[in-house]
Amino acid sequence: MRHGAARAAAVVVALALAVGPGAARAQTRGPDPGGADLSVLMGVSPARAQPGQPLVYRVRVRNAGPGEAVLPVLTVRLPAGVDVLHADVAECLPGRDAREVVCSAGADIPAGSSGEVRITGLVRPGARGPLQASATIFSEVVDGRPANDSARVLTPVDEGADLAIRLTGRSRPDRTVRVGAVVRNRGPRAVRDALVVFRAAGARFLSARGARCRPRSGYVGCALPAVGSGGRARIGLVFRPRGRTVNAEVSVFSAGVGDRRPRNNTARTTVR
């Protein structure tokens, strides 16, 4: 970790700091002039979790003094429905199980120092809220305010949507291939930012109907109109094959709404 702020940052695990309902601060009591007063502030972003999408936890640690905090250790526990993806501080390592992250400072933390660390987790598709995460800091010196050594945050989980996609393909007399996709939203949430990604190995994209589509390197991305709960959207793409076979794969997802059944987000077909 970087010198100076690195010592403090090594004892914190932070996501995007959320102010208001998404943040939780431990209570405090009167100071003890003989030790180090460590405190923890914990936040989460977004304030409402989406199934199958990331959560960022931000843990902020401060030493209010008057003495140094001797080799403090920060322990962060994520909820059972969240898998740890990444911690942005090198000193933060896996703990007793897959949901625990332990950050051990390699040096004492002077009075007045603070730092933070971010931990990114992935909400499981079947997770149910509220999701409770906690952070606790411990030092080898007396802390006159132990009540603010821990913090927790609760995060509700949105119901999300269930996007499913079906794929068909056929050759045409003009030596082109038409690939059709039907996207169905089984709800309960409406999806207004659905994106469909087509990959057609051995073919060149020509045109599309039913969505705004743009070719990219190796795929074609199509932005769908809003798909309400129980609604569907149809897309048709035309490709020029370079050989006799076109292997097509299509996926659908939303950046803003989680999906509780991601296995039906992808479909494949072969056109000869």
PyMOL commands that set and color helices and strands:
alter all, ss='L'
color gray80, all
select helices_A, chain A and resi 5-9+146-149+262-265
alter helices_A, ss='H'
color red, helices_A
select strands_A, chain A and resi 23-25+36-45+54-66+73-77+82-87+92-94+100-104+114-123+131-138+150-155+163-171+177-185+194-201+203-209+212-216+219-223+232-241+246-254+266-271
alter strands_A, ss='S'
color yellow, strands_A
deselect
rebuild
show_as cartoon
